[in-house]
Structures are given as C-alpha cells and as structure tokens.
Amino acid sequence: MSNNPVRCPWVSSDPLYNSYHDNEWGRPVVNDIRLFEKVCLEGFQSGLSWLTILKKREGFRTAFAGFDFEKVAKFDESDVERLLLDAEIVRHRGKINATINNANCALEMVEEFGSLAAYFWGFEPAPENRPKDMSWENIKTIATTDISTALSKDLKKRGWKFVGPTTCYAFMQAMGMVNDHTDDCFCRAEVEADRAELNRP
C-alpha cells in the first residue's frame, strides 16, 4: 500500500478512522459476538459521528462485557444505572436499555437460527441487486435499501430496538454484507476477495 492510498471520501484524516476503514469496514464478519457489537454500536451512533463511537469503543466493550450477549442479557436496572454514570460510553438510557433488550432477542435468534450470523447473512442481497455505479456520487445517496428496510422490519417484529432501516444499512455495510467501498478505494478489491472466499453460515 502506498503512503497515500485512495480511500473512500467519507474517511477523515484521523488515524483511528483510517485504521477502521482500512481493516474493518466492509470486511465480512461471521462471529456472533462481533456482529452483536456492530449492530449495537450502529444503534448508539444514531445522531452522533462514527468517530465518536470509535473513540469510545473500548469503553463500550468494557461496559457491555465484550458484547457477549449471553452476559448482557443478564444485566438489570443496577447495571443500567451503573452505565449511565460511565463516561467511557454514550450515556443514553434508551440505547442502554435497547442493548440489554437486544441481547435477550439475540439469544432467541440463536435458538431459532443456530447463530446470529446465519440469520443476518440470510439477508445478503444478490449481486444483481447491487448498484453497478460505485462512485462516491452514487454511494453517498444510499442511506436505506429495500433489504435494510426488510431487515429492520423483521428485527423489530422480533423485539429488537434502535434498528431502523438506516441503522440496518450502516450495519450491513460495516459487517460486509455489502461492499460499499468506492470504485477508486484501495480496499474495494480486497473486500471483494474476502467476500468471495467467505464460507457463509
């Protein structure tokens, strides 16, 4: 990689942001704990910058037991009050309660589907349903899709919270269900190769 690689235009010059873009965003994830973390953090990001979430991510991991949803599902009101005093995370009661609620929903989903990965990857769009134009001018206009809307609707039906269509699409981008790196971004080909080699659950 050159010293000045071409990245997606949304990436700031912050080294933390660059590292996230280069090494994580769009790369396919099938680990249930990491998937739960990603969907929860996308919910916490609503109304905030993603860089704010990245800077607090280790704090979130500590606060929410590494996003082990079996452990988070056991959190009670005393944990909520504890988390509301934790400056290392976003102290939003609704989002904290939603994370605990969603952990319980995740347990039910694993019981039904075998894993969160099996459930989420079941929503992967077919290649022919993806945009052909991966320029920034086109990508930046996409905030929701029919599939992110369907995923949001199904999650809500299953009791999940803070999983609107926009949050779901950001999650789909982050966990590699879609590759929204721009055509000129150096990561695009790498992510395509990762997706081609992926053994889907």
Buried (B, 14 or more C-beta within 10 A) or exposed (E): EEEEEEBBEBBEEEEEBBEBBBEBBBBBBBEBBBBBBBBBBBBBBBEEEBBEBBBBBEBBBEBBBBBBBBEBBEBEEEBBEEBEEBEBBBEBEEBBBBBBBBBBBBBEBBEEBEBBBBBBBEBBBEEEEEEEEBEBEEBEEEEBBEBBBEBBBBBBEBEBBBBBBBBBBBBBBBBBBBBBBBEEBBBBEBBEEBBEEBEEB
